[in-house]
Amino acid sequence: MVGTDSRPRAEAPPLSSLTSLRVGGPPTSLLEADSLEAVCEAVAGSKKGDRPLLVLGGGSNLVVADEGVAAEVVRIRVPGWTASHDGPDVVMAVGAGLSWDETVDRWVDDGLAGCECLTGIPGTVGAVPIQNVGAYGCEVADVIEWVEVVPRRGDGSVIRVPGAACGFGYRTSRFRRHPDEAIVVRVGFRLRRGGGCVIRYRELARHLGVAVGERCDDLRAVRDAVRMLRRSKGMVLDTPEIEGVGTAGSFFVNPVVSRERLVTLGRRAVDAGFVARVEDVPHFEGSDGFKVPAAWLIERAGFDRGWRRGRVGLSPHHALAVVTHPGATCSEVVGLAQAIRGAVFDAFGVVLQPEPVFWGPVGVSDVQGGVL
Ligand SMILES: Cc1cc2nc3c(=O)[nH]c(=O)nc-3n(C[C@H](O)[C@H](O)[C@H](O)COP(=O)(O)OP(=O)(O)OC[C@H]3O[C@@H](n4cnc5c(N)ncnc54)[C@H](O)[C@@H]3O)c2cc1C
């Protein structure tokens, strides 16, 4: 059966109305894909007409150019979920169009462990594998069993990619690295029935009154604590903390640096009087290097929480979140992002990389490169 709602709208709305940062002009056309068939139809249509096709989920990780995008945009709304039992685990197969936050909420209420630390993150289920969504010591890579995709150059059949083949890394995956390859239509998550979870994030552990690495058996308590912490940082949409502003969450990823680079950065921080000793620079050791909080660098480089220039600024709750005020443009966002990057580079010799995905022509891409 052909999907019922994949026709272009007569006039595509500006993408500022469909993205949480609230900037950006219209696409060439907007398709709504509310079924697998509608996704396949959109892919086949773009292939046949040789038209570029961009994929939209909830629009919470996008920065769209003021002129809009010369492409069809397909909004993924594929619904549905099924559960299959596998020993103590449950594999939940969830349609790409469902709300991620609502899905996590239901799992926590049903006593299914695995994603409780990932509560409060906006967007769709289909988008979580794209940048390997993560927060409070967890990432979806930990629980993704498989991802079902419609390849953009295939014959319309669905392919199941095992989690181990998704190329997950810190805020990345093969889907993010190759956005023209495939559209995610369903994701399988392996969750545990009746189990608690290990708390790996210091701030969360402190809040729950457990040690880092200790278990907490009350999934609801973990979810509620994460939600409360996120709200206090202005990281939950539709809450009073960020009422009236646009945001894409963290605008930059935390830089991961080598030990040598960490020492160089630390010496600069000591010289500038930010810390007394090199080792006082906050950092977390991981398998691929040392993660330094981008917010710490941004604040020390002169951009405090609540900093504002015209209609753009930083969240009063977190220096990592660029926010827009009514009437802001994408060029203003990009201008601010460039100023932040420049200041951090001058102060510490580190080039911040943006977290959101950029759509559109000139100006926007300037923030994405590694060179200032
Ligand atoms: C307040 C706030 C807090 C946030 N906190 C976090 C956080 O803690 N951790 C975190 O990792 N992220 C966070 N984010 C970023 C964002 O919510 C996530 O990246 C989310 O997964 C994006 O989902 P989306 O549906 O809105 O994707 P969109 O913004 O619509 O799209 C993002 C990218 O994914 C692609 N995409 C979307 N759906 C599909 C699909 N079905 N198939 C193929 N490609 C697709 C798009 O083409 C685009 O390249 C936050 C954002 C906000 C606004």
The ligand as a Gaussian input file, in Angstrom:
#p B3LYP/6-31G(d) Opt

LIG

0 1
 C       16.920000      21.387000      24.948000
 C       17.726000      20.344000      24.210000
 C       18.453000      19.402000      24.917000
 C       19.193000      18.423000      24.250000
 N       19.909000      17.523000      24.977000
 C       20.629000      16.567000      24.354000
 C       21.384000      15.612000      25.114000
 O       21.385000      15.616000      26.341000
 N       22.105000      14.701000      24.424000
 C       22.116000      14.646000      23.064000
 O       22.807000      13.764000      22.511000
 N       21.405000      15.519000      22.333000
 C       20.671000      16.476000      22.929000
 N       19.961000      17.389000      22.196000
 C       20.019000      17.338000      20.723000
 C       18.809000      16.610000      20.063000
 O       17.688000      16.605000      20.885000
 C       19.137000      15.180000      19.673000
 O       20.229000      15.170000      18.789000
 C       17.942000      14.481000      19.021000
 O       18.224000      13.116000      18.830000
 C       17.552000      15.100000      17.691000
 O       16.318000      14.524000      17.308000
 P       15.364000      15.187000      16.244000
 O       14.298000      14.204000      15.915000
 O       14.912000      16.494000      16.714000
 O       16.346000      15.331000      14.995000
 P       16.429000      16.535000      13.956000
 O       16.920000      17.737000      14.636000
 O       15.170000      16.640000      13.187000
 O       17.578000      15.986000      12.984000
 C       18.909000      15.906000      13.421000
 C       19.726000      15.139000      12.374000
 O       19.287000      13.790000      12.325000
 C       18.828000      13.459000      11.008000
 N       17.660000      12.589000      11.166000
 C       16.593000      12.801000      11.962000
 N       15.743000      11.746000      11.877000
 C       16.289000      10.883000      11.001000
 C       15.889000       9.614000      10.469000
 N       14.741000       9.016000      10.832000
 N       16.710000       9.011000       9.563000
 C       17.886000       9.591000       9.170000
 N       18.306000      10.782000       9.627000
 C       17.523000      11.415000      10.539000
 C       18.484000      14.797000      10.360000
 O       18.565000      14.714000       8.943000
 C       19.548000      15.684000      10.957000
 O       20.766000      15.493000      10.249000
 C       19.216000      18.394000      22.827000
 C       18.482000      19.352000      22.113000
 C       17.737000      20.323000      22.805000
 C       16.948000      21.336000      22.018000

